[in-house]
């Protein structure tokens, strides 16, 4: 880095002082990870915006302990954040009085601060693409305790499973993902054909969440999709995987909503999903993302929905047809990417022609006969709840 660039970044970039951390600690920020040495005191020239700082201690045998802690934070230009290692807790603490003294002369710390890696710019550009829809509102909502998270944190999407195995991490460690029941995707009070329709088409649930949680802003929903993925990829917390699956299934299964959001939510969704899959190591993709054939099934549902909506729109106005044709073309390019990177086909065969098993096997839910009406049946994918 030349002297002029360094001076600009010194004047505009943020600083993180990471004091008294033990030598050999694994320390990372975004895509960059190091084992710190005795002179390390933090990071300088941090570009303003969202970053994830994480760290892992060593066990008694000198290996990484397996517990990864970290925090998400939006950094302002010229901001100085000071964290100090607490040996008794093996975690970070803050001392506001000492912080003011340290901030009074930052240049004396300069020789002990490593510059945020911007050359080559590959990792920084990847991080921006991976997180560009995440907002401060989302960080405060999902990680309300100063952005803190660990790979052992429980969450609102897996708390029932954790209770079943007798685990209790406490409220402070809980990741507050938006909680919704993908298996019950119809409005309260719905009966008969309405329940049948919206048990498969998740559009009512999608619209309800956009209005009630995401302030009518589809980018906030996609921001949570990004945040759940980063929580899995960087924080190594599988709660992120559960929420990522929930949101992907919600979007792909909302057939009616394709009419409304064909040129907005769904176009951006395909960009987000493509970049996420580009960032998955291939073994990770096969072992985790395709668990129980999830992504293969859900993308075939999405493909089917787009085709059907396009066919149903043939008699409608030309502008709507153009939007849907653009979405279909974008999905075809996405299919080509899946085939090239993972040798994986999302075929043209109708979804009904393929036998689904396990988690995605159809489950028939029977509703009692009422007032002489015929019994209604529901086929719900991915549900074993017949209540």
VMD Tcl script that draws the C-alpha trace (Angstrom):
set ca {
  {0.00 0.00 0.00}
  {1.49 3.34 -1.04}
  {1.87 6.25 1.40}
  {-0.90 8.36 -0.17}
  {-3.46 5.54 0.01}
  {-2.43 4.75 3.56}
  {-2.94 8.40 4.57}
  {-6.43 8.50 3.00}
  {-7.42 5.29 4.76}
  {-5.92 6.50 8.02}
  {-8.09 9.59 7.82}
  {-11.29 7.83 6.68}
  {-11.05 4.21 7.80}
  {-12.14 2.81 11.15}
  {-9.92 1.26 13.81}
  {-10.36 -1.80 16.00}
  {-8.03 -2.12 18.99}
  {-7.95 -5.72 20.22}
  {-5.87 -5.47 23.39}
  {-4.15 -8.08 25.57}
  {-5.25 -11.01 23.44}
  {-3.17 -14.20 23.98}
  {-0.53 -15.02 21.42}
  {-1.68 -17.74 19.03}
  {-5.36 -16.73 19.20}
  {-7.17 -17.28 15.93}
  {-8.47 -13.87 14.88}
  {-10.47 -12.94 11.81}
  {-12.38 -10.13 10.17}
  {-14.71 -10.95 7.28}
  {-12.83 -13.28 4.88}
  {-9.42 -12.80 6.54}
  {-8.05 -15.00 9.34}
  {-4.72 -15.01 11.17}
  {-3.00 -16.52 14.19}
  {-1.92 -13.43 16.09}
  {1.60 -12.73 17.30}
  {2.92 -10.92 20.40}
  {2.81 -7.41 18.87}
  {-0.72 -7.59 17.48}
  {-3.03 -4.87 18.87}
  {-5.79 -4.72 16.26}
  {-6.79 -3.66 12.75}
  {-6.59 -0.24 11.06}
  {-7.96 1.18 7.81}
  {-11.25 -0.74 8.15}
  {-13.60 0.39 5.35}
  {-16.78 1.96 6.74}
  {-19.73 -0.45 6.75}
  {-20.59 -3.89 8.09}
  {-17.88 -6.26 9.31}
  {-17.75 -9.48 11.29}
  {-14.90 -9.94 13.79}
  {-14.37 -13.43 15.21}
  {-11.86 -15.29 17.36}
  {-11.14 -18.75 18.77}
  {-8.90 -19.76 21.67}
  {-6.66 -22.80 21.80}
  {-7.30 -25.89 23.91}
  {-4.80 -27.47 26.34}
  {-3.21 -29.39 23.47}
  {-2.52 -26.26 21.42}
  {-5.31 -26.78 18.90}
  {-8.30 -24.55 18.19}
  {-10.87 -25.08 20.94}
  {-13.82 -25.35 18.58}
  {-15.68 -22.42 20.17}
  {-15.87 -19.44 17.83}
  {-17.07 -16.10 19.21}
  {-17.60 -12.92 17.27}
  {-19.64 -9.80 16.70}
  {-21.24 -7.98 13.79}
  {-20.89 -4.20 13.63}
  {-21.38 -1.30 11.26}
  {-18.28 0.91 11.45}
  {-18.44 4.65 10.86}
  {-15.68 6.59 9.14}
  {-12.81 7.32 11.58}
  {-14.52 5.31 14.34}
  {-12.29 3.79 17.02}
  {-13.60 0.62 18.68}
  {-11.65 -0.77 21.63}
  {-12.00 -4.32 22.92}
  {-9.87 -5.89 25.65}
  {-9.27 -9.56 26.34}
  {-10.67 -10.85 29.65}
  {-8.51 -13.81 30.67}
  {-10.98 -15.08 33.26}
  {-13.81 -15.35 30.70}
  {-11.68 -15.98 27.62}
  {-13.76 -13.34 25.91}
  {-13.82 -9.59 25.30}
  {-14.68 -6.73 27.64}
  {-14.82 -2.95 27.44}
  {-13.47 -0.27 29.79}
  {-15.05 3.09 28.82}
  {-12.71 5.20 31.00}
  {-9.56 3.59 29.63}
  {-10.97 3.85 26.11}
  {-11.06 7.64 26.22}
  {-7.39 7.76 27.22}
  {-6.40 5.43 24.38}
  {-8.39 7.34 21.78}
  {-6.62 10.59 22.64}
  {-3.52 9.54 20.70}
  {-4.14 6.79 18.18}
  {-0.90 7.27 16.27}
  {1.15 5.65 19.04}
  {-0.71 2.41 18.31}
  {-0.13 2.53 14.56}
  {2.91 0.21 14.50}
  {0.93 -2.53 16.28}
  {-2.11 -2.42 14.01}
  {-2.44 -4.58 10.90}
  {-4.07 -2.94 7.88}
  {-7.39 -4.32 6.68}
  {-6.45 -6.40 3.59}
  {-7.52 -4.52 0.47}
  {-4.82 -5.77 -1.90}
  {-5.71 -7.86 -3.76}
  {-9.31 -6.62 -3.43}
  {-10.91 -10.04 -4.04}
  {-11.90 -10.86 -0.46}
  {-13.20 -7.35 0.25}
  {-15.36 -7.39 -2.91}
  {-16.70 -10.84 -1.98}
  {-17.61 -9.65 1.50}
  {-19.48 -6.64 0.12}
  {-21.44 -8.81 -2.32}
  {-22.23 -11.31 0.40}
  {-23.63 -8.66 2.78}
  {-24.78 -5.71 0.65}
  {-28.46 -5.98 1.72}
  {-27.85 -6.32 5.47}
  {-28.89 -3.18 7.35}
  {-28.19 -1.87 10.87}
  {-31.85 -2.56 11.66}
  {-31.35 -6.25 10.84}
  {-28.17 -6.53 12.92}
  {-29.90 -4.97 15.93}
  {-32.94 -7.20 15.47}
  {-31.15 -10.52 14.99}
  {-28.16 -9.90 17.30}
  {-29.55 -7.49 19.93}
  {-26.60 -7.84 22.34}
  {-24.11 -5.63 20.50}
  {-24.01 -7.99 17.53}
  {-22.53 -10.85 19.57}
  {-22.79 -14.45 18.36}
  {-20.95 -17.73 18.78}
  {-21.13 -21.09 17.07}
  {-22.84 -22.39 20.23}
  {-25.57 -19.70 20.33}
  {-29.14 -20.94 20.27}
  {-31.73 -19.24 18.09}
  {-35.43 -18.64 17.68}
  {-35.51 -21.13 14.82}
  {-33.95 -24.08 16.66}
  {-34.93 -23.52 20.30}
  {-37.41 -26.42 20.28}
  {-34.72 -28.84 19.12}
  {-32.30 -27.52 21.76}
  {-34.94 -27.97 24.46}
  {-35.41 -31.56 23.36}
  {-31.74 -32.30 24.05}
  {-31.74 -30.34 27.30}
  {-29.58 -27.41 26.16}
  {-30.11 -23.94 27.61}
  {-27.85 -21.09 26.51}
  {-29.86 -18.24 27.95}
  {-31.50 -15.22 26.38}
  {-28.30 -13.23 25.87}
  {-26.90 -15.81 23.48}
  {-30.07 -16.32 21.46}
  {-30.02 -15.35 17.79}
  {-33.31 -13.58 17.10}
  {-34.07 -14.68 13.54}
  {-37.56 -13.91 12.27}
  {-39.62 -16.87 13.36}
  {-42.39 -18.20 11.12}
  {-43.98 -21.60 10.54}
  {-43.43 -22.60 6.91}
  {-45.80 -25.54 7.44}
  {-48.76 -23.31 8.36}
  {-48.68 -20.69 5.64}
  {-52.35 -19.66 5.47}
  {-54.10 -16.80 7.25}
  {-55.70 -17.34 10.67}
  {-59.31 -18.42 10.27}
  {-58.87 -19.78 6.77}
  {-60.85 -22.93 5.91}
  {-61.41 -25.34 3.07}
  {-60.00 -24.46 -0.32}
  {-58.12 -21.44 0.99}
  {-56.15 -23.63 3.38}
  {-55.56 -26.14 0.60}
  {-54.24 -23.46 -1.74}
  {-51.98 -21.61 0.66}
  {-50.55 -24.73 2.24}
  {-48.65 -25.19 -1.03}
  {-48.47 -21.61 -2.28}
  {-46.71 -19.68 0.53}
  {-47.68 -16.27 -0.87}
  {-49.97 -15.29 2.00}
  {-47.18 -15.96 4.50}
  {-44.63 -14.08 2.39}
  {-46.90 -11.04 2.08}
  {-47.71 -11.15 5.81}
  {-44.01 -11.14 6.75}
  {-43.18 -8.36 4.30}
  {-45.93 -6.20 5.81}
  {-45.62 -7.13 9.48}
  {-41.84 -7.63 9.91}
  {-39.92 -6.18 6.99}
  {-41.71 -2.81 6.62}
  {-42.88 -3.58 3.05}
  {-39.23 -3.77 1.98}
  {-38.29 -7.02 0.23}
  {-34.60 -6.11 0.53}
  {-34.84 -6.50 4.32}
  {-36.09 -10.07 3.81}
  {-33.22 -10.79 1.43}
  {-30.89 -9.10 3.91}
  {-31.93 -11.65 6.52}
  {-31.28 -14.38 3.94}
  {-27.75 -12.99 3.57}
  {-27.31 -12.66 7.32}
  {-28.38 -16.26 7.97}
  {-25.89 -17.47 5.34}
  {-23.03 -15.44 6.82}
  {-23.99 -16.74 10.27}
  {-23.45 -20.26 8.94}
  {-20.38 -19.57 6.78}
  {-18.45 -17.23 9.09}
  {-19.86 -17.76 12.60}
  {-20.20 -21.51 11.92}
  {-23.62 -21.56 13.61}
  {-26.12 -24.00 12.12}
  {-29.05 -21.85 13.19}
  {-28.10 -19.79 10.15}
  {-28.61 -22.86 7.95}
  {-32.10 -23.48 9.34}
  {-33.17 -19.89 8.71}
  {-31.53 -19.86 5.29}
  {-33.55 -22.96 4.35}
  {-36.76 -21.42 5.68}
  {-36.41 -18.21 3.69}
  {-35.33 -19.98 0.48}
  {-38.32 -22.31 0.72}
  {-40.67 -19.41 1.48}
  {-39.57 -17.40 -1.58}
  {-39.44 -20.32 -3.99}
  {-42.85 -21.66 -2.93}
  {-44.76 -18.37 -3.20}
  {-46.33 -18.74 -6.62}
  {-48.84 -15.88 -6.45}
  {-46.15 -13.46 -5.32}
  {-44.22 -14.00 -8.54}
  {-46.82 -11.82 -10.30}
  {-46.11 -8.95 -7.90}
  {-42.35 -9.26 -7.44}
  {-41.11 -10.80 -10.70}
  {-38.86 -7.82 -11.49}
  {-37.88 -6.95 -7.91}
  {-37.65 -9.55 -5.13}
  {-37.18 -12.55 -7.41}
  {-34.56 -10.97 -9.65}
  {-32.46 -9.91 -6.65}
  {-33.09 -13.26 -4.92}
  {-31.48 -15.16 -7.80}
  {-28.43 -12.85 -7.64}
  {-28.12 -13.39 -3.87}
  {-28.52 -17.16 -4.11}
  {-26.07 -17.48 -7.00}
  {-23.35 -15.59 -5.16}
  {-23.93 -17.62 -1.98}
  {-23.55 -20.88 -3.89}
  {-20.41 -19.54 -5.57}
  {-18.94 -19.05 -2.10}
  {-19.72 -22.59 -0.93}
  {-16.85 -25.08 -1.08}
  {-18.10 -27.96 -3.19}
  {-17.92 -30.49 -0.34}
  {-19.81 -28.03 1.86}
  {-22.46 -27.64 -0.82}
  {-23.05 -31.37 -1.11}
  {-22.89 -32.12 2.63}
  {-24.86 -29.18 4.02}
  {-26.75 -27.10 1.48}
  {-28.20 -30.18 -0.28}
  {-29.17 -31.87 3.00}
  {-32.12 -34.23 2.32}
  {-32.08 -33.06 -1.31}
  {-33.49 -29.72 -0.10}
  {-32.21 -27.30 -2.70}
  {-32.84 -29.61 -5.64}
  {-36.48 -30.04 -4.67}
  {-37.17 -26.42 -3.82}
  {-35.61 -25.06 -7.03}
  {-37.73 -27.49 -9.08}
  {-40.79 -26.10 -7.30}
  {-39.62 -22.58 -8.13}
  {-38.96 -23.52 -11.75}
  {-42.44 -25.00 -12.02}
  {-44.03 -21.92 -10.43}
  {-42.26 -19.51 -12.81}
  {-43.30 -21.58 -15.84}
  {-46.92 -21.78 -14.71}
  {-47.16 -18.08 -13.89}
  {-45.66 -17.24 -17.29}
  {-48.18 -19.47 -19.05}
  {-51.08 -17.96 -17.12}
  {-49.95 -14.46 -18.08}
  {-50.02 -15.01 -21.84}
  {-53.35 -13.20 -22.16}
  {-52.36 -10.35 -19.84}
  {-50.69 -7.05 -20.55}
  {-47.41 -7.02 -22.43}
  {-45.49 -5.26 -19.67}
  {-46.18 -8.06 -17.19}
  {-45.26 -10.68 -19.79}
  {-41.93 -8.93 -20.38}
  {-41.12 -8.94 -16.66}
  {-41.86 -12.66 -16.37}
  {-39.85 -13.46 -19.51}
  {-36.90 -11.59 -18.01}
  {-37.22 -13.63 -14.81}
  {-37.41 -16.90 -16.78}
  {-34.30 -15.93 -18.74}
  {-32.46 -15.12 -15.52}
  {-33.46 -18.47 -14.02}
  {-32.21 -20.29 -17.13}
  {-28.81 -18.64 -16.63}
  {-28.93 -19.68 -12.99}
  {-29.60 -23.28 -14.06}
  {-26.57 -23.09 -16.32}
  {-24.45 -21.93 -13.40}
  {-25.63 -24.88 -11.25}
  {-24.75 -27.30 -14.02}
  {-21.33 -25.76 -14.63}
  {-20.26 -25.46 -10.97}
  {-21.88 -28.52 -9.43}
  {-22.71 -30.72 -12.45}
  {-26.29 -30.53 -11.26}
  {-29.41 -30.37 -13.41}
  {-32.67 -28.66 -12.53}
  {-34.53 -30.40 -15.34}
  {-37.48 -29.42 -17.49}
  {-39.60 -32.34 -16.35}
  {-42.71 -31.46 -14.40}
  {-42.23 -31.58 -10.66}
  {-45.12 -34.00 -10.26}
  {-43.29 -36.56 -12.40}
  {-40.53 -36.96 -9.82}
  {-40.90 -39.03 -6.69}
  {-39.99 -37.11 -3.54}
  {-38.94 -38.89 -0.40}
  {-37.98 -38.17 3.19}
  {-38.42 -34.58 4.34}
  {-40.14 -33.57 1.09}
  {-42.46 -36.53 0.72}
  {-46.05 -35.27 0.38}
  {-48.12 -35.54 3.53}
  {-51.91 -35.66 3.32}
  {-53.73 -33.62 5.95}
  {-57.40 -34.48 6.35}
  {-59.94 -31.88 7.51}
  {-63.22 -33.02 9.11}
  {-66.37 -32.73 7.02}
  {-68.40 -29.64 7.89}
  {-72.01 -28.73 7.01}
  {-72.28 -31.31 4.29}
  {-69.22 -30.14 2.40}
  {-66.79 -32.69 1.03}
  {-63.63 -33.40 2.99}
  {-60.69 -31.26 1.91}
  {-57.20 -32.72 1.47}
  {-53.92 -30.88 1.62}
  {-50.61 -31.98 0.20}
  {-47.86 -30.23 2.17}
  {-44.19 -30.60 1.18}
  {-41.67 -30.92 3.94}
  {-44.19 -31.35 6.74}
  {-44.71 -34.22 9.12}
  {-47.19 -32.23 11.23}
  {-50.71 -33.40 10.67}
  {-52.26 -31.26 13.39}
}
mol new
graphics top color blue
foreach p $ca { graphics top sphere $p radius 0.5 }
foreach p [lrange $ca 0 end-1] q [lrange $ca 1 end] { graphics top cylinder $p $q radius 0.2 }
display resetview
